[in-house]
Amino acid sequence: MSESDQGERRLRLRPVPCDYCGAEESEPYLSGPDRLCGLEGEFHVVRCARCGLLRTNPQPVPEDLPKAYPASYEVHEASVRRPDPPTGWLRWALVNYRNYPLGKRAPAPVRALFWPVLIPRLRHRDGIAYLPYEGEGRMLDFGCGVGAYVARMRAAGWDAEGMDLVAEPVRAGREAGLPLCQGTLPGADLPSSHYDVVTLWHVLEHVPRPKATLQACREILKPGGRIAVVSPMSDSLLADRFGSCWYGLDVPRHLTHFTQATLARHLEAAGFGLDRAVPIRRPTFARRSFRYLAEETGRPLHHRLGRSRLVARLLSHVARLLRRTDEVLFLARRPEA
Ligand SMILES: [Zn+2]
């Protein structure tokens, strides 16, 4: 490996205070390598001694953050496709239970009849991305990557736009005709009180100052507008068992490691009123965590478990029953006044 390659794989780090309370004192939580992209070094997660928030510390210096996302980072690899509008049961359910402007609503007795069948499906993995339609349908997807979600939501009737810090995926999305811009929050020049919904799918744990990011999201939302945040949960069933091999840890890219309690607290500190937290069942976390564990231990059993869809599904159901899933969707609103 050449010297410049080595420079690319090593990040400069600096200590940072707690994003919630500003304290610098902390206690060790766990340490591990970069299992996803293989950047050099051992990374440490600490627990704030004052408020309990988990953070990666030290963290990559801001100028080196792009280096933490090498070309192999899978999220950027997805190409931009032009999705079709929702069809079939999904379209019908979105019109009748989620307010989507995709057709005429059925009479109330018909809606009531199909409610018990369709609502669980809407809350399932694919359905959950379709948030209830709000206001004029103005949506911003913050941390949009190439804009796959923006494209899906536009096809479903939203006036959706996207923003991402990284130039390359934004350019790819724009070339595919999507309204994406490069930038970050706080910092980007966006109109205040403009959007009905702002979404952050697996983004908040990546930004250096999540509270400031949430506050900036609040400013661009209309009064009464809604924020949707999905993040991995460090108090999930699997996070407890797998430790540094848990797929949702993803150091050094994840800078803050939220739990259900600390994310709710962050949203409230940024001026949001919490609506609800929806546990998301995601079997991938178990399979990937077993694979990391297999790499660490070399045990054939862990390899086999990493390939088992059945075990992964079973574990995800147990986690859902215990309300300790690896991902949770938080819905919150900017207060009206
Ligand atoms: Zn703190």
Residues whose N, C-alpha, C, O or C-beta is under 5 A from the ligand:
A	BS01	ZN	C18 Y20 C21 G22 A23 C48 R50 C51 G52 L53
